[in-house]
Amino acid sequence: MRIGDIAQLAGVSISTVSKIINGKDQTINPKTRERVLSIVREYNYVPYASTKNVSDQKNFLIGFLSSGSPQMQAVLAGVVDEAQRHNYGVVVCGSDENYRQETKCVTILCRNKVNGVLWEKVSQESDLSERFFEEQGIPFSVLGHSIAESNGHSSMDCLQWGYEAAKKLTNYGHLRIGCIVRPKKLSSQAFFEGFRRCLFERQVIFDEQKCLIDADTLTQDIFLRGFSGFICVDADAGENLCSLARQFTLKIPRDLSVVAISDDGKKRPSGNMSLISQPMRAFGGFICESLITRVEKTGPPAAVPFSWNTDLDGEEGIDVPYDSRKKSILVVGSVHMDILIDVGELPQIGKTVTTSAITTIPGGKGLNQAIGAARLGAKVSLIARVGRDAESTNIHQNLIDNHIDPQGLEVDEYESTGKAFIYIQPDGDSSIVNYDGANNSLCPGDVLKNETFFKDAGYCLLPMEIPLETVEFAAETARRHGAKTILKPAAIKEIKPSLLKNVDIFIPNEKEAGTLCPQGKTIEERALCFLEKGAGNVIITLGSQGCYLKNHRHEKYFPSYPFQALDTTGAADAFICALAVYLNENLDIVEAIPRANCAAGFCVSRRGVLPAMVDRTTLELYLSSRGLL
């Protein structure tokens, strides 16, 4: 600290400061005098004349200036050990991550005539304080946060921590990774840069704003961003993440993988995470020895990078991504554009009705079920047919946005993309007029062309609205590859026993059941009819009354949930995709049906089908809050 700095802080001239500190201040305003002296005392200013030749003195003192964080406490322990081994004492100052406080500490260390300083800088602004040490010939070693920024000083290389943590997850196949840091800290900035560098080298596309997460403001929102794994800049952040995950019934590593950086001398945190241990105490000893070598001029001035073992201390917190461990869900069905038409009442013969609103969104039972399953965390593929038009571009983008493999989307050169005109009453009831378009051209050859999708499928969903021969061929193909089939008999008047024999779960609604089995007088009789024709399980959906299950082990009614119906169009699609997702995770059918009923409830409570498809976190939070999980 120089006299000019004191003058600048006090807002007076250098000569005014000189007069005050030399007792020649009789003509100076008392308030000015007190302000200058206050700053002199606050910054421990010592006139240059009394401090020159300090560098020639050997007091055998090392200064340690840091934020005082738990990590730095471990470093300090190593510094003290090594300093004592060389018969040095240690003067400790804490910056509290505040530049003004840091500047005071710099002047204190200069006044105490330390022989060298180990320094964790607060910010880039801290560079301005280097000259105070340089003017007095005091060597200092900055605890840099990456090799690149160390400039010959000692480096903790936080950049490498971020790189190695991200590398662990990508080695397990994770491509959607969140990075939890403390953004104001230089160490976290370097950690995130290492994370970025790893993903860039491995050609993993990521959204920087979405991936950067503040450890001090963790909320449930992070579980809605589609991450399969997280890296955390410290174990405290990892512990908080694990605690938040437990609140939302997420299990580690089944649902999420977590890797955190941890001090090797600290008690292992709670939470089922994997750790990369930082040997902070050993690092403290290393940097202290390097500094003493410079002070005593017994070795090279340039620091040798500190090397450490980056192996995981265990793999209990990391696994392959959830959607890679389980079988996929394949949908073979219709896609089209939904034209939603609000009406006071459904159109009747000879009567004209008017509409108050028209909305156009992608739809079709095939697309609805595919996106619904994807939002519940499933790996999904879709085989469907569209025209070469603007609507098909919209549909293709929806598949990409929802992480659905679009390779099975065939393009028809002659037919346009299908459309569905959906009339919706104020009470949510609806009726639909379909224009099949390209859907009517989806043929067994398209299924055969995409047969590879069946090899990895646990369930094949057949929501109809495509040629019956294609449905039959898809069901046979699924059976041949060991995938279970769920069939929704939409818009058909009869069903062949040969098709039902390849159907594991048959899901008509009450009207469809009556049309396909007119001889049955009750729900139970109709369900038994379909079983006798070859279906493995029969679920008849009953709208607001829930559904009825019939198989060779169970005969049971399941209630619906109390949701206010605004649009019932996608209820069956939401039910079927949720049922498939949970059955694919090895839940028993009587456990999966209540979850499917709840998903259908969420869907009818919102307008439009795709916007109403519920995500897994929201669904399971609702179920958990009612003690249903």
C-alpha positions as CSV (number, residue, x, y, z in Angstrom):
1,M,0.0,0.0,0.0
2,R,1.5,3.3,-1.1
3,I,0.8,6.9,0.0
4,G,-1.0,7.5,-3.3
5,D,-3.4,4.7,-2.6
6,I,-4.3,6.2,0.8
7,A,-4.8,9.6,-0.9
8,Q,-7.1,8.0,-3.5
9,L,-9.2,6.2,-0.9
10,A,-9.5,9.3,1.2
11,G,-10.2,11.6,-1.7
12,V,-7.4,14.0,-0.9
13,S,-4.0,14.9,-2.3
14,I,-0.8,13.0,-1.5
15,S,0.7,16.1,0.2
16,T,-2.4,16.2,2.6
17,V,-1.8,12.6,3.5
18,S,1.9,13.3,4.1
19,K,1.2,16.2,6.4
20,I,-1.2,14.2,8.5
21,I,1.0,11.1,9.0
22,N,4.0,13.3,9.8
23,G,2.1,15.5,12.3
24,K,2.1,18.6,10.2
25,D,-1.6,18.9,10.0
26,Q,-2.4,22.0,12.0
27,T,-4.1,23.7,9.0
28,I,-6.1,20.6,7.9
29,N,-9.8,20.2,8.6
30,P,-10.3,17.8,11.6
31,K,-12.8,15.7,9.7
32,T,-10.4,15.3,6.8
33,R,-7.6,14.4,9.3
34,E,-9.8,11.8,11.0
35,R,-10.9,10.2,7.6
36,V,-7.3,9.8,6.5
37,L,-6.1,8.4,9.8
38,S,-9.0,6.0,9.8
39,I,-8.0,4.7,6.3
40,V,-4.3,4.5,7.4
41,R,-5.3,2.4,10.4
42,E,-7.8,0.2,8.4
43,Y,-5.2,-0.7,5.8
44,N,-2.2,-0.9,8.2
45,Y,-0.3,1.6,6.1
46,V,3.4,2.0,7.0
47,P,5.4,4.8,5.4
48,Y,7.9,3.5,2.8
49,A,10.9,4.7,4.7
50,S,10.2,2.4,7.5
51,T,9.6,-0.6,5.3
52,K,12.4,-0.5,2.8
53,N,14.9,-3.3,2.9
54,V,12.2,-5.6,4.3
55,S,13.1,-8.2,1.7
56,D,16.5,-8.5,3.2
57,Q,15.1,-9.6,6.5
58,K,14.5,-13.3,7.2
59,N,11.7,-13.6,9.8
60,F,10.9,-17.2,8.7
61,L,7.2,-16.4,8.2
62,I,4.9,-17.6,5.4
63,G,1.7,-15.6,4.8
64,F,-1.5,-17.6,3.9
65,L,-4.3,-15.4,2.4
66,S,-7.5,-17.3,1.4
67,S,-11.2,-17.2,1.5
68,G,-11.3,-19.5,4.5
69,S,-13.5,-22.1,2.8
70,P,-13.5,-25.7,4.1
71,Q,-11.3,-26.6,1.2
72,M,-8.8,-23.9,2.1
73,Q,-8.8,-25.0,5.7
74,A,-7.5,-28.4,4.5
75,V,-4.9,-26.7,2.4
76,L,-3.8,-24.6,5.3
77,A,-3.3,-27.7,7.5
78,G,-0.9,-29.0,4.9
79,V,0.9,-25.6,4.7
80,V,1.3,-25.5,8.5
81,D,2.7,-29.1,8.5
82,E,5.3,-28.3,5.8
83,A,6.2,-24.9,7.2
84,Q,6.9,-26.3,10.6
85,R,9.1,-29.0,9.0
86,H,11.2,-26.1,7.6
87,N,11.0,-24.1,10.9
88,Y,8.8,-21.5,9.5
89,G,5.7,-19.9,11.1
90,V,2.5,-19.1,9.2
91,V,0.5,-15.8,9.3
92,V,-3.1,-16.5,8.3
93,C,-5.4,-13.9,6.8
94,G,-9.0,-14.4,5.6
95,S,-10.4,-12.4,2.7
96,D,-14.0,-13.5,3.2
97,E,-14.2,-13.5,-0.6
98,N,-14.3,-9.6,-0.4
99,Y,-11.8,-7.5,-2.4
100,R,-11.7,-4.7,0.1
101,Q,-11.0,-7.1,2.9
102,E,-8.4,-8.9,0.8
103,T,-6.5,-5.6,0.2
104,K,-6.4,-5.0,4.0
105,C,-4.9,-8.5,4.4
106,V,-2.2,-7.8,1.8
107,T,-1.1,-4.7,3.8
108,I,-1.1,-6.7,7.1
109,L,1.2,-9.4,5.5
110,C,3.5,-6.7,4.2
111,R,3.6,-5.0,7.6
112,N,4.4,-8.4,9.3
113,K,7.4,-8.7,7.0
114,V,6.5,-12.2,5.8
115,N,9.1,-13.9,3.6
116,G,6.6,-15.3,1.1
117,V,2.8,-15.5,0.6
118,L,0.4,-18.2,-0.6
119,W,-2.6,-16.5,-2.0
120,E,-6.0,-17.5,-3.1
121,K,-7.3,-14.5,-5.0
122,V,-10.8,-13.2,-4.6
123,S,-11.3,-12.1,-8.3
124,Q,-9.4,-10.8,-11.3
125,E,-9.5,-7.4,-9.6
126,S,-7.0,-8.9,-7.0
127,D,-4.3,-8.6,-9.6
128,L,-4.0,-4.9,-8.7
129,S,-2.7,-5.9,-5.3
130,E,0.3,-7.8,-6.6
131,R,2.4,-4.7,-6.8
132,F,2.4,-4.3,-3.0
133,F,4.3,-7.6,-2.7
134,E,6.5,-6.9,-5.7
135,E,7.6,-3.5,-4.3
136,Q,8.8,-5.1,-1.1
137,G,10.4,-8.1,-2.9
138,I,8.1,-10.6,-1.2
139,P,7.7,-13.7,-3.4
140,F,4.1,-14.9,-3.7
141,S,2.4,-18.0,-5.1
142,V,-1.1,-17.6,-6.4
143,L,-3.3,-20.7,-5.9
144,G,-4.6,-20.7,-9.5
145,H,-7.7,-22.6,-10.5
146,S,-6.2,-24.0,-13.8
147,I,-2.8,-24.7,-15.2
148,A,-3.4,-22.1,-17.9
149,E,-3.9,-19.3,-15.4
150,S,-1.2,-20.3,-12.9
151,N,1.6,-18.3,-14.7
152,G,4.3,-20.1,-12.9
153,H,2.4,-20.2,-9.6
154,S,1.0,-23.3,-7.9
155,S,-2.3,-24.6,-9.3
156,M,-5.1,-26.6,-7.9
157,D,-6.3,-27.0,-11.5
158,C,-10.1,-26.9,-10.8
159,L,-10.5,-27.0,-14.6
160,Q,-9.2,-30.5,-14.5
161,W,-11.6,-31.4,-11.7
162,G,-14.5,-30.4,-14.0
163,Y,-13.0,-32.2,-16.9
164,E,-12.5,-35.5,-15.1
165,A,-15.9,-35.4,-13.4
166,A,-17.6,-34.9,-16.7
167,K,-15.4,-37.6,-18.3
168,K,-16.6,-40.1,-15.7
169,L,-20.2,-39.6,-16.7
170,T,-19.6,-39.6,-20.4
171,N,-17.7,-42.8,-20.1
172,Y,-20.9,-44.4,-18.8
173,G,-22.8,-43.0,-21.8
174,H,-24.3,-39.9,-20.2
175,L,-25.0,-37.1,-22.8
176,R,-27.4,-34.9,-20.8
177,I,-25.3,-33.7,-17.8
178,G,-25.9,-30.8,-15.4
179,C,-23.0,-29.0,-13.8
180,I,-23.6,-27.7,-10.2
181,V,-21.2,-24.9,-9.2
182,R,-20.9,-21.8,-7.1
183,P,-20.8,-19.2,-9.9
184,K,-19.2,-16.3,-8.0
185,K,-16.0,-18.3,-7.2
186,L,-13.1,-18.5,-9.6
187,S,-12.7,-22.2,-8.7
188,S,-16.2,-22.9,-10.0
189,Q,-15.7,-20.9,-13.1
190,A,-12.6,-23.0,-13.9
191,F,-14.6,-26.2,-13.0
192,F,-17.4,-25.3,-15.4
193,E,-14.8,-24.6,-18.1
194,G,-13.4,-28.1,-17.6
195,F,-16.9,-29.5,-18.0
196,R,-17.4,-27.6,-21.2
197,R,-14.0,-28.7,-22.6
198,C,-14.8,-32.4,-21.9
199,L,-18.2,-32.2,-23.6
200,F,-16.7,-30.3,-26.6
201,E,-13.9,-32.8,-27.1
202,R,-16.5,-35.7,-27.0
203,Q,-18.8,-33.9,-29.4
204,V,-21.7,-33.8,-26.9
205,I,-24.1,-31.0,-27.7
206,F,-25.3,-29.0,-24.7
207,D,-27.1,-25.8,-23.7
208,E,-24.7,-23.8,-21.6
209,Q,-27.4,-21.8,-19.8
210,K,-29.4,-24.9,-19.1
211,C,-26.5,-27.0,-17.8
212,L,-25.0,-24.3,-15.5
213,I,-26.7,-24.7,-12.1
214,D,-26.1,-22.6,-9.0
215,A,-25.5,-24.8,-6.0
216,D,-27.0,-22.2,-3.6
217,T,-30.4,-22.1,-5.4
218,L,-31.1,-25.8,-6.1
219,T,-34.9,-26.4,-6.8
220,Q,-37.0,-29.2,-8.3
221,D,-36.7,-27.4,-11.7
222,I,-33.4,-29.1,-12.3
223,F,-35.2,-32.5,-12.5
224,L,-37.4,-31.2,-15.3
225,R,-34.5,-30.4,-17.6
226,G,-33.9,-34.0,-18.8
227,F,-30.5,-34.6,-17.2
228,S,-29.4,-38.1,-16.6
229,G,-26.4,-37.1,-14.4
230,F,-24.8,-34.3,-12.5
231,I,-21.3,-33.2,-11.6
232,C,-20.9,-31.1,-8.4
233,V,-18.0,-28.7,-7.6
234,D,-18.0,-29.9,-4.0
235,A,-19.5,-32.6,-1.8
236,D,-21.9,-30.2,0.0
237,A,-23.5,-29.4,-3.4
238,G,-23.7,-33.1,-4.1
239,E,-25.3,-33.8,-0.7
240,N,-27.9,-31.1,-1.2
241,L,-28.7,-32.5,-4.7
242,C,-29.1,-36.1,-3.3
243,S,-31.4,-34.8,-0.5
244,L,-33.6,-32.9,-3.1
245,A,-33.7,-36.0,-5.3
246,R,-35.0,-38.1,-2.4
247,Q,-37.8,-35.6,-1.8
248,F,-39.0,-36.2,-5.3
249,T,-38.7,-40.0,-5.1
250,L,-35.7,-40.1,-7.5
251,K,-33.1,-42.8,-6.6
252,I,-29.3,-42.6,-7.2
253,P,-27.9,-44.1,-9.3
254,R,-31.1,-45.7,-10.7
255,D,-32.7,-42.4,-11.9
256,L,-29.7,-40.1,-11.7
257,S,-25.9,-40.4,-11.6
258,V,-24.0,-38.0,-9.3
259,V,-20.2,-37.3,-9.2
260,A,-18.9,-34.7,-6.7
261,I,-15.4,-33.4,-5.8
262,S,-14.6,-34.0,-2.2
263,D,-11.7,-33.2,0.2
264,D,-10.0,-36.4,1.1
265,G,-9.7,-35.4,4.7
266,K,-13.4,-34.7,5.2
267,K,-15.9,-37.1,6.5
268,R,-17.8,-38.8,3.7
269,P,-21.1,-36.9,3.1
270,S,-24.5,-38.6,3.1
271,G,-26.1,-39.2,-0.2
272,N,-25.4,-42.1,-2.5
273,M,-22.9,-40.2,-4.8
274,S,-19.5,-41.1,-6.3
275,L,-16.6,-38.9,-5.2
276,I,-13.3,-37.7,-6.8
277,S,-11.2,-37.0,-3.8
278,Q,-9.0,-33.8,-3.6
279,P,-5.8,-34.4,-1.7
280,M,-6.0,-30.8,-0.3
281,R,-3.7,-31.3,2.7
282,A,-1.1,-32.9,0.4
283,F,-1.5,-30.0,-2.0
284,G,-1.0,-27.5,0.9
285,G,2.3,-29.2,1.8
286,F,3.3,-29.2,-1.9
287,I,2.7,-25.4,-2.5
288,C,4.4,-24.5,0.8
289,E,7.5,-26.5,0.0
290,S,7.6,-24.9,-3.5
291,L,7.3,-21.4,-2.0
292,I,10.1,-22.0,0.6
293,T,12.3,-23.2,-2.2
294,R,11.8,-19.9,-4.0
295,V,12.3,-17.9,-0.8
296,E,15.6,-19.6,0.0
297,K,16.5,-19.8,-3.7
298,T,17.4,-23.5,-3.5
299,G,15.4,-24.6,-6.5
300,P,13.8,-23.5,-9.8
301,P,11.4,-20.5,-9.6
302,A,8.8,-22.1,-11.8
303,A,6.3,-24.3,-10.0
304,V,5.8,-28.0,-11.0
305,P,2.1,-28.8,-11.5
306,F,0.6,-30.8,-8.6
307,S,-0.5,-34.2,-9.8
308,W,-3.2,-36.3,-8.1
309,N,-5.3,-39.4,-8.6
310,T,-8.6,-38.7,-10.2
311,D,-10.1,-42.2,-9.8
312,L,-13.6,-42.5,-8.3
313,D,-13.6,-43.6,-4.6
314,G,-16.5,-45.8,-5.5
315,E,-19.2,-46.3,-8.2
316,E,-22.3,-46.4,-6.0
317,G,-23.4,-43.0,-7.4
318,I,-23.0,-43.7,-11.1
319,D,-24.5,-46.0,-13.6
320,V,-25.4,-46.0,-17.3
321,P,-28.3,-43.6,-18.1
322,Y,-31.7,-44.9,-17.0
323,D,-33.2,-45.0,-20.5
324,S,-30.2,-47.0,-21.7
325,R,-30.6,-49.8,-19.1
326,K,-34.2,-50.7,-20.0
327,K,-36.0,-51.8,-23.1
328,S,-37.4,-49.2,-25.3
329,I,-41.0,-48.5,-26.2
330,L,-41.9,-48.7,-29.9
331,V,-45.1,-47.1,-31.3
332,V,-46.5,-48.1,-34.7
333,G,-49.4,-45.8,-35.4
334,S,-50.8,-42.6,-36.8
335,V,-49.4,-39.1,-36.9
336,H,-51.3,-36.0,-38.1
337,M,-52.1,-32.4,-37.3
338,D,-54.9,-31.9,-34.8
339,I,-57.3,-29.0,-35.5
340,L,-59.0,-28.3,-32.2
341,I,-62.4,-26.6,-32.7
342,D,-64.2,-25.2,-29.6
343,V,-68.0,-25.6,-29.9
344,G,-71.0,-25.0,-27.6
345,E,-72.3,-28.4,-28.5
346,L,-71.2,-31.2,-30.8
347,P,-72.5,-30.9,-34.4
348,Q,-75.8,-32.6,-35.2
349,I,-77.5,-33.6,-38.5
350,G,-79.3,-30.6,-39.9
351,K,-77.9,-28.1,-37.3
352,T,-75.2,-25.5,-37.7
353,V,-72.8,-24.7,-34.8
354,T,-70.2,-22.0,-34.5
355,T,-66.8,-22.0,-33.0
356,S,-65.1,-19.6,-30.6
357,A,-61.5,-20.8,-31.2
358,I,-59.5,-23.0,-33.5
359,T,-56.0,-24.3,-32.5
360,T,-53.6,-26.4,-34.7
361,I,-51.1,-28.7,-33.0
362,P,-49.3,-32.0,-33.9
363,G,-51.2,-35.1,-32.9
364,G,-52.4,-38.6,-33.9
365,K,-52.6,-41.5,-31.5
366,G,-49.1,-42.7,-32.5
367,L,-47.4,-39.4,-31.9
368,N,-49.4,-38.7,-28.7
369,Q,-48.4,-42.1,-27.2
370,A,-44.7,-41.7,-28.3
371,I,-44.3,-38.3,-26.8
372,G,-46.3,-39.2,-23.7
373,A,-43.9,-42.2,-23.1
374,A,-40.8,-40.1,-23.7
375,R,-41.9,-37.5,-21.1
376,L,-42.2,-40.2,-18.6
377,G,-38.6,-41.1,-19.1
378,A,-38.8,-43.9,-21.7
379,K,-36.5,-44.5,-24.7
380,V,-39.0,-44.3,-27.6
381,S,-39.1,-45.0,-31.3
382,L,-41.9,-44.4,-33.7
383,I,-42.9,-46.0,-37.0
384,A,-45.3,-43.8,-38.9
385,R,-45.9,-42.1,-42.3
386,V,-46.3,-38.4,-43.2
387,G,-46.5,-36.4,-46.4
388,R,-43.8,-34.1,-47.9
389,D,-45.3,-30.9,-46.5
390,A,-44.9,-28.3,-43.8
391,E,-46.9,-30.4,-41.3
392,S,-44.4,-33.2,-41.6
393,T,-41.6,-30.8,-40.7
394,N,-43.4,-29.7,-37.6
395,I,-44.0,-33.3,-36.6
396,H,-40.3,-34.3,-37.2
397,Q,-39.2,-31.4,-35.0
398,N,-41.5,-32.5,-32.2
399,L,-39.9,-35.9,-32.2
400,I,-36.4,-34.4,-32.0
401,D,-37.5,-32.0,-29.2
402,N,-38.9,-34.9,-27.2
403,H,-35.8,-37.2,-27.7
404,I,-37.7,-39.7,-29.9
405,D,-35.8,-41.5,-32.6
406,P,-37.2,-40.0,-35.9
407,Q,-35.7,-42.6,-38.3
408,G,-38.9,-44.6,-38.5
409,L,-40.9,-41.6,-39.8
410,E,-41.4,-42.5,-43.5
411,V,-42.2,-39.7,-46.1
412,D,-45.0,-40.3,-48.6
413,E,-44.5,-38.5,-52.0
414,Y,-48.1,-38.7,-53.0
415,E,-50.3,-38.3,-49.9
416,S,-50.3,-35.3,-47.5
417,T,-49.9,-35.6,-43.7
418,G,-53.1,-36.7,-42.0
419,K,-55.4,-34.4,-40.1
420,A,-57.9,-34.7,-37.3
421,F,-60.7,-32.2,-36.7
422,I,-61.6,-32.4,-33.0
423,Y,-64.8,-30.7,-31.8
424,I,-64.6,-30.0,-28.1
425,Q,-67.6,-29.1,-25.8
426,P,-67.3,-26.8,-22.7
427,D,-67.5,-29.9,-20.5
428,G,-64.4,-31.4,-22.2
429,D,-66.3,-34.1,-24.2
430,S,-65.2,-34.3,-27.8
431,S,-65.8,-36.0,-31.2
432,I,-63.2,-36.5,-33.9
433,V,-63.3,-36.5,-37.7
434,N,-60.1,-38.0,-39.2
435,Y,-58.5,-37.4,-42.6
436,D,-56.1,-40.3,-42.8
437,G,-53.8,-39.0,-45.5
438,A,-50.4,-40.6,-45.4
439,N,-51.4,-42.7,-42.4
440,N,-53.5,-44.9,-44.8
441,S,-50.3,-45.7,-46.7
442,L,-48.3,-47.1,-43.8
443,C,-47.8,-50.6,-44.9
444,P,-46.1,-53.9,-43.7
445,G,-43.1,-53.0,-45.8
446,D,-42.5,-49.9,-43.7
447,V,-42.6,-52.1,-40.5
448,L,-40.2,-54.6,-42.1
449,K,-37.9,-51.8,-43.2
450,N,-37.7,-50.7,-39.5
451,E,-37.7,-54.1,-37.9
452,T,-34.5,-53.3,-36.0
453,F,-36.6,-51.2,-33.6
454,F,-38.4,-54.3,-32.4
455,K,-35.1,-56.0,-31.3
456,D,-34.7,-53.5,-28.4
457,A,-38.4,-53.0,-27.6
458,G,-40.0,-54.1,-24.4
459,Y,-43.4,-52.9,-25.5
460,C,-45.0,-52.2,-28.9
461,L,-48.0,-49.8,-28.8
462,L,-50.5,-50.2,-31.6
463,P,-53.0,-47.3,-31.4
464,M,-54.6,-48.1,-34.9
465,E,-55.7,-45.3,-37.3
466,I,-53.5,-47.2,-39.8
467,P,-54.3,-50.1,-42.2
468,L,-55.4,-53.2,-40.3
469,E,-52.9,-55.4,-42.2
470,T,-50.1,-53.2,-40.9
471,V,-51.3,-53.5,-37.4
472,E,-51.5,-57.3,-37.7
473,F,-48.0,-57.5,-39.2
474,A,-46.6,-55.2,-36.5
475,A,-48.2,-57.4,-33.8
476,E,-46.7,-60.6,-35.3
477,T,-43.3,-58.9,-35.6
478,A,-43.4,-57.8,-32.0
479,R,-44.3,-61.3,-30.8
480,R,-41.4,-62.8,-32.9
481,H,-38.9,-60.4,-31.2
482,G,-40.3,-60.9,-27.7
483,A,-41.9,-57.5,-27.3
484,K,-45.3,-57.2,-25.6
485,T,-48.1,-55.6,-27.5
486,I,-50.7,-53.1,-26.3
487,L,-53.6,-52.5,-28.8
488,K,-56.1,-49.6,-28.7
489,P,-59.0,-50.6,-31.2
490,A,-59.8,-47.1,-32.4
491,A,-62.1,-46.6,-35.4
492,I,-62.7,-50.3,-36.2
493,K,-66.0,-52.3,-36.2
494,E,-64.6,-55.8,-35.7
495,I,-61.4,-57.5,-34.6
496,K,-60.0,-60.8,-35.7
497,P,-59.1,-63.5,-33.1
498,S,-55.9,-63.9,-35.1
499,L,-54.9,-60.4,-34.1
500,L,-56.0,-60.7,-30.5
501,K,-53.8,-63.8,-30.0
502,N,-50.8,-61.5,-30.6
503,V,-52.1,-58.8,-28.2
504,D,-50.8,-58.9,-24.6
505,I,-53.0,-56.0,-23.4
506,F,-56.2,-55.0,-25.2
507,I,-57.6,-51.6,-24.2
508,P,-61.0,-50.5,-25.7
509,N,-63.2,-47.9,-24.1
510,E,-66.7,-48.7,-23.1
511,K,-68.2,-47.9,-26.5
512,E,-65.5,-49.7,-28.5
513,A,-66.0,-52.8,-26.3
514,G,-69.8,-52.7,-27.0
515,T,-69.2,-52.4,-30.8
516,L,-66.6,-55.2,-30.9
517,C,-68.5,-57.6,-28.6
518,P,-72.2,-56.8,-29.0
519,Q,-73.2,-60.1,-27.4
520,G,-71.8,-59.1,-24.1
521,K,-74.3,-57.3,-21.9
522,T,-72.0,-56.0,-19.2
523,I,-68.4,-54.7,-18.9
524,E,-67.4,-58.0,-17.3
525,E,-69.0,-60.2,-20.0
526,R,-67.3,-58.1,-22.8
527,A,-63.9,-58.3,-21.1
528,L,-64.3,-62.1,-20.8
529,C,-65.2,-62.3,-24.5
530,F,-61.9,-60.6,-25.5
531,L,-59.9,-62.9,-23.2
532,E,-61.6,-66.0,-24.7
533,K,-60.6,-64.7,-28.2
534,G,-56.9,-64.6,-27.2
535,A,-56.1,-61.3,-25.5
536,G,-53.7,-61.7,-22.6
537,N,-55.2,-58.9,-20.5
538,V,-58.2,-56.7,-21.1
539,I,-58.6,-53.2,-19.7
540,I,-61.8,-51.4,-20.5
541,T,-61.5,-47.7,-19.9
542,L,-64.6,-46.0,-18.4
543,G,-63.9,-42.3,-18.6
544,S,-64.5,-40.5,-15.3
545,Q,-65.3,-43.8,-13.7
546,G,-61.8,-45.2,-14.1
547,C,-61.3,-48.6,-15.7
548,Y,-61.8,-52.4,-15.4
549,L,-59.1,-55.0,-15.6
550,K,-59.7,-58.6,-16.5
551,N,-57.0,-61.3,-16.8
552,H,-56.5,-64.9,-15.5
553,R,-55.3,-63.5,-12.2
554,H,-57.2,-60.3,-11.6
555,E,-60.7,-59.0,-12.0
556,K,-60.8,-55.5,-10.6
557,Y,-62.2,-52.0,-11.0
558,F,-59.8,-49.0,-10.6
559,P,-61.2,-45.6,-9.8
560,S,-60.1,-42.4,-11.6
561,Y,-58.6,-39.3,-9.9
562,P,-60.4,-36.1,-9.1
563,F,-59.3,-33.9,-12.0
564,Q,-61.5,-31.3,-13.6
565,A,-62.0,-32.3,-17.3
566,L,-61.3,-29.7,-19.9
567,D,-60.5,-31.9,-22.9
568,T,-60.9,-35.7,-22.9
569,T,-59.4,-36.2,-26.3
570,G,-56.0,-37.6,-25.2
571,A,-57.1,-39.5,-22.1
572,A,-56.7,-43.0,-23.6
573,D,-53.3,-42.1,-25.1
574,A,-52.0,-40.8,-21.8
575,F,-53.3,-43.9,-20.0
576,I,-51.7,-46.3,-22.5
577,C,-48.3,-44.7,-22.7
578,A,-48.0,-44.4,-18.9
579,L,-49.1,-48.0,-18.5
580,A,-46.5,-49.2,-20.9
581,V,-43.7,-47.1,-19.2
582,Y,-44.4,-48.6,-15.8
583,L,-44.9,-52.1,-17.0
584,N,-41.6,-51.8,-18.9
585,E,-40.0,-51.1,-15.5
586,N,-41.3,-54.4,-14.2
587,L,-44.2,-53.1,-12.2
588,D,-47.2,-55.4,-11.8
589,I,-50.2,-54.4,-13.9
590,V,-52.3,-53.7,-10.7
591,E,-49.5,-51.2,-9.6
592,A,-49.2,-49.7,-13.1
593,I,-52.9,-49.0,-13.7
594,P,-53.3,-46.4,-10.9
595,R,-50.3,-44.5,-12.3
596,A,-51.8,-44.7,-15.8
597,N,-55.2,-43.4,-14.4
598,C,-53.4,-40.5,-12.8
599,A,-51.6,-39.6,-16.1
600,A,-54.9,-39.7,-17.9
601,G,-56.3,-37.4,-15.2
602,F,-53.6,-34.8,-15.8
603,C,-54.2,-35.0,-19.5
604,V,-57.9,-34.3,-19.4
605,S,-57.3,-31.3,-17.1
606,R,-55.5,-29.4,-19.8
607,R,-56.3,-28.3,-23.3
608,G,-54.7,-30.1,-26.2
609,V,-53.2,-33.6,-26.1
610,L,-49.4,-33.0,-26.5
611,P,-49.3,-30.0,-24.1
612,A,-51.3,-32.1,-21.6
613,M,-49.0,-35.1,-21.5
614,V,-47.5,-35.2,-18.0
615,D,-43.8,-35.5,-17.2
616,R,-42.6,-38.1,-14.7
617,T,-41.6,-35.8,-11.9
618,T,-45.0,-34.0,-11.8
619,L,-46.9,-37.3,-12.0
620,E,-44.9,-39.0,-9.2
621,L,-45.0,-35.9,-7.0
622,Y,-48.8,-36.0,-7.2
623,L,-48.9,-39.7,-6.4
624,S,-46.3,-39.3,-3.6
625,S,-48.2,-36.4,-2.0
626,R,-51.2,-38.7,-1.7
627,G,-49.3,-41.7,-0.4
628,L,-49.7,-43.6,-3.6
629,L,-46.0,-44.4,-4.2
